[in-house]
């Protein structure tokens, strides 16, 4: 019975841990090891173990024939306890007159997640404000390149997240009450939620290490114009007007009539 309980607990904790990893992508390990995260995993694990004990005490065989080996029955019971408890904990009932309120076992998980959200937000705020990972960058010059670089770091990028980042960047661009450094800090916090602090730090370092970093976009345009202008002048100098068509030159025939009109003058080939 102990081995079956361990396997059921492993299934339940796997469901809880996977949900925490998906929900807190920037710091999954910190979420898992926090007190609220451990409580969330413990609730899922305990539900699986309790479900296995209840199934075993009830003697459920799930319609399996008596000729089946005992190991098969144990496997079915463990899988049913692990998967069934995970589904039962996430059941929500909605009131008919107020569909915005959901009651049921999922209220327990939502309560633990709210506690975990507040705890992690405080830790992340303290960590983000204690480091200046975007030093040397400018919001006006670098926010587009920084966003593209961070987004391409992800294999799968949510379209809704991209639209939200675009809206944040547009709103910050039209804010006249914030300095460029304030806008960069606010936008950097949004990118940190997407890719994490370490990835954002590496992306900012890559932008700073580029040779052309620090130059205004207008300067790049002037450089491009200077590069294109000599090439255009060179092509204009090389181009020549088309030559007029050559007129056909009529050569006198060697059998042309003579001056007297009666006989032909013989001409040598060297005269032609």
C-alpha positions as CSV (number, residue, x, y, z in Angstrom):
1,X,0.0,0.0,0.0
2,X,2.9,2.3,0.7
3,X,4.2,2.0,-2.9
4,X,0.8,2.8,-4.3
5,X,0.5,5.8,-2.2
6,X,3.9,7.1,-3.3
7,X,3.0,6.7,-6.9
8,X,-0.4,8.5,-6.4
9,X,1.4,11.3,-4.5
10,X,3.9,11.6,-7.4
11,X,1.0,12.0,-9.9
12,X,-0.7,14.7,-7.7
13,X,2.5,16.6,-7.1
14,X,3.3,16.5,-10.8
15,X,0.0,18.1,-11.6
16,X,0.6,20.9,-9.1
17,X,4.2,21.5,-10.0
18,X,3.4,21.6,-13.7
19,X,0.7,24.2,-13.1
20,X,3.1,26.4,-11.1
21,X,5.8,26.2,-13.9
22,X,3.3,27.2,-16.6
23,X,1.9,30.0,-14.4
24,X,5.2,31.5,-13.3
25,X,7.4,31.1,-16.3
26,X,10.0,33.8,-15.3
27,X,10.8,32.2,-11.9
28,X,9.4,28.7,-11.7
29,X,11.9,27.4,-9.1
30,X,11.2,30.3,-6.8
31,X,7.5,29.7,-7.1
32,X,7.8,26.0,-6.4
33,X,10.1,26.4,-3.3
34,X,8.1,29.2,-1.8
35,X,5.8,28.4,1.2
36,X,2.6,29.0,-0.8
37,X,4.0,27.0,-3.7
38,X,4.8,24.1,-1.4
39,X,1.3,24.3,0.1
40,X,-0.2,24.2,-3.4
41,X,1.8,21.1,-4.3
42,X,0.9,19.5,-0.9
43,X,-2.8,20.1,-1.5
44,X,-2.6,18.2,-4.8
45,X,-0.5,15.5,-3.4
46,X,-2.8,15.0,-0.4
47,X,-5.9,14.8,-2.6
48,X,-4.3,12.0,-4.6
49,X,-3.4,10.0,-1.6
50,X,-6.8,10.5,0.0
51,X,-8.5,9.4,-3.2
52,X,-6.4,6.3,-3.4
53,X,-7.2,5.4,0.2
54,X,-10.9,5.9,-0.4
55,X,-10.8,3.8,-3.6
56,X,-9.0,1.0,-1.9
57,X,-11.3,1.0,1.2
58,X,-14.3,0.9,-1.1
59,X,-12.9,-2.1,-2.9
60,X,-13.5,-0.7,-6.4
61,X,-12.4,-3.0,-9.2
62,X,-13.6,-0.7,-12.1
63,X,-15.2,-3.7,-13.8
64,X,-12.0,-5.6,-14.2
65,X,-12.4,-9.4,-14.3
66,X,-11.1,-11.5,-11.3
67,X,-8.7,-13.3,-13.6
68,X,-6.7,-10.0,-14.0
69,X,-3.4,-10.0,-12.1
70,X,-3.4,-7.9,-8.9
71,X,-0.7,-5.6,-10.3
72,X,-3.1,-4.4,-13.0
73,X,-5.8,-3.5,-10.5
74,X,-3.2,-1.5,-8.4
75,X,-2.1,0.4,-11.5
76,X,-5.7,1.3,-12.4
77,X,-6.4,2.4,-8.9
78,X,-3.3,4.6,-8.7
79,X,-4.0,6.3,-12.1
80,X,-7.7,6.8,-11.2
81,X,-6.7,8.3,-7.8
82,X,-4.1,10.7,-9.3
83,X,-6.0,11.8,-12.3
84,X,-9.4,11.8,-10.6
85,X,-8.3,13.9,-7.7
86,X,-6.6,16.5,-10.0
87,X,-9.9,16.8,-12.0
88,X,-12.0,16.9,-8.8
89,X,-10.0,19.7,-7.3
90,X,-10.5,21.9,-10.4
91,X,-14.3,21.5,-10.5
92,X,-16.2,24.7,-10.3
93,X,-19.9,25.3,-9.8
94,X,-21.5,28.6,-11.0
95,X,-24.7,30.1,-9.5
96,X,-27.5,30.5,-11.9
97,X,-28.4,34.1,-10.8
98,X,-24.7,35.2,-10.7
99,X,-22.4,33.4,-13.1
100,X,-19.4,35.5,-12.1
101,X,-19.0,33.6,-8.8
102,X,-17.6,30.1,-8.9
103,X,-17.8,27.8,-5.9
104,X,-16.4,24.3,-5.4
105,X,-13.0,22.7,-4.7
106,X,-11.3,25.0,-7.1
107,X,-11.8,27.8,-4.6
108,X,-9.2,26.2,-2.4
109,X,-6.6,26.2,-5.2
110,X,-7.5,29.7,-6.2
111,X,-7.0,31.0,-2.7
112,X,-3.5,29.4,-2.4
113,X,-2.6,30.8,-5.8
114,X,-3.6,34.3,-4.8
115,X,-1.3,34.0,-1.7
116,X,1.5,32.8,-4.0
117,X,0.9,35.6,-6.5
118,X,1.3,38.3,-3.8
119,X,4.4,36.7,-2.3
120,X,6.2,36.3,-5.6
121,X,5.2,39.8,-6.8
122,X,6.9,41.3,-3.7
123,X,10.0,39.3,-4.2
124,X,10.2,40.1,-7.9
125,X,9.7,43.8,-7.2
126,X,12.5,43.8,-4.7
127,X,14.8,41.9,-7.1
128,X,14.0,44.1,-10.1
129,X,14.5,47.4,-8.2
130,X,17.9,46.2,-6.7
131,X,19.5,45.9,-10.2
132,X,19.8,48.2,-13.1
133,X,20.0,45.8,-16.0
134,X,19.1,48.3,-18.6
135,X,21.9,50.8,-17.8
136,X,23.2,52.6,-21.0
137,X,20.0,52.0,-23.0
138,X,17.4,54.4,-24.1
139,X,13.7,53.8,-24.4
140,X,13.3,55.8,-27.6
141,X,16.2,54.2,-29.3
142,X,16.3,50.6,-28.0
143,X,12.8,49.6,-26.9
144,X,11.9,48.1,-30.3
145,X,15.2,46.2,-30.7
146,X,15.0,45.0,-27.1
147,X,11.4,43.7,-27.6
148,X,12.2,41.9,-30.8
149,X,15.3,40.2,-29.3
150,X,13.3,39.1,-26.2
151,X,10.4,37.8,-28.2
152,X,12.6,35.8,-30.5
153,X,14.2,34.1,-27.5
154,X,10.9,32.3,-27.0
155,X,10.0,29.3,-29.2
156,X,6.3,30.0,-28.9
157,X,5.0,33.6,-28.4
158,X,1.5,34.4,-27.5
159,X,-0.2,36.9,-29.8
160,X,-2.1,38.5,-27.0
161,X,1.1,39.1,-25.1
162,X,2.6,40.7,-28.2
163,X,-0.4,43.0,-28.5
164,X,-0.2,43.9,-24.8
165,X,3.5,44.8,-25.1
166,X,2.7,46.9,-28.2
167,X,0.0,48.8,-26.3
168,X,2.4,49.4,-23.3
169,X,5.1,50.7,-25.6
170,X,2.6,53.0,-27.4
171,X,1.2,54.3,-24.2
172,X,4.7,55.1,-22.8
173,X,5.8,56.8,-26.0
174,X,3.0,59.3,-25.6
175,X,3.6,60.0,-21.9
176,X,5.1,63.5,-21.5
177,X,5.2,63.3,-17.7
178,X,7.8,60.5,-17.7
179,X,11.5,60.8,-18.6
180,X,13.2,58.4,-21.0
181,X,14.7,56.5,-18.1
182,X,11.3,56.1,-16.4
183,X,9.8,54.8,-19.6
184,X,12.7,52.3,-20.0
185,X,12.3,51.0,-16.4
186,X,8.5,50.5,-16.8
187,X,8.9,48.7,-20.2
188,X,11.8,46.6,-18.8
189,X,9.6,45.4,-16.0
190,X,7.0,44.2,-18.5
191,X,9.7,42.4,-20.5
192,X,10.9,40.8,-17.3
193,X,7.6,39.2,-16.7
194,X,7.8,37.6,-20.2
195,X,11.4,36.3,-20.4
196,X,12.8,36.6,-16.9
197,X,15.5,38.8,-15.4
198,X,18.5,36.8,-16.7
199,X,17.3,36.7,-20.3
200,X,16.6,40.5,-20.2
201,X,20.0,41.2,-18.7
202,X,21.7,39.2,-21.5
203,X,19.6,40.9,-24.2
204,X,20.5,44.4,-22.8
205,X,24.2,43.4,-22.7
206,X,24.1,42.3,-26.3
207,X,22.6,45.6,-27.4
208,X,25.3,47.6,-25.5
209,X,28.1,45.5,-27.1
210,X,27.1,46.4,-30.7
211,X,29.5,48.8,-32.4
212,X,26.8,51.2,-33.6
213,X,25.1,51.4,-30.2
214,X,24.6,54.9,-28.8
215,X,24.1,56.6,-32.2
216,X,20.8,58.3,-32.9
217,X,18.7,56.7,-35.7
218,X,19.0,60.0,-37.7
219,X,22.8,59.5,-37.7
220,X,22.3,56.0,-39.2
221,X,20.1,57.5,-41.9
222,X,22.8,60.2,-42.7
223,X,25.4,57.5,-43.0
224,X,23.3,55.4,-45.3
225,X,22.7,58.5,-47.5
226,X,26.4,59.2,-47.6
227,X,27.0,55.6,-48.7
228,X,24.4,55.7,-51.4
229,X,25.3,59.1,-52.9
230,X,28.8,58.3,-54.2
231,X,27.5,55.1,-55.8
232,X,24.7,57.1,-57.5
233,X,27.1,59.7,-58.8
234,X,29.5,57.0,-60.1
235,X,26.7,55.3,-62.0
236,X,25.7,58.7,-63.4
237,X,29.3,59.4,-64.6
238,X,29.7,56.0,-66.2
239,X,26.4,56.2,-68.0
240,X,26.9,57.4,-71.6
241,X,24.3,58.7,-74.0
242,X,23.3,56.2,-76.6
243,X,25.2,56.2,-79.9
244,X,23.3,57.3,-83.0
245,X,22.6,54.6,-85.5
246,X,25.3,54.1,-88.0
247,X,24.3,54.9,-91.5
248,X,24.9,52.3,-94.1
249,X,27.9,53.0,-96.3
250,X,27.5,52.1,-100.0
251,X,30.6,50.7,-101.6
252,X,31.1,51.1,-105.3
253,X,30.8,47.8,-107.2
254,X,33.8,46.4,-108.9
255,X,31.6,46.0,-112.0
256,X,30.4,49.6,-112.0
257,X,30.0,51.1,-115.5
258,X,32.8,53.1,-116.8
259,X,32.9,56.8,-117.5
260,X,32.2,56.2,-121.1
261,X,29.1,54.2,-120.3
262,X,30.1,51.4,-122.8
263,X,32.3,49.1,-120.9
264,X,33.1,48.2,-117.3
265,X,36.2,49.4,-115.4
266,X,38.1,46.6,-113.7
267,X,39.3,47.3,-110.2
268,X,41.6,45.5,-108.1
269,X,40.7,44.0,-104.7
270,X,43.0,46.5,-103.0
271,X,41.0,49.4,-104.4
272,X,37.8,48.2,-102.7
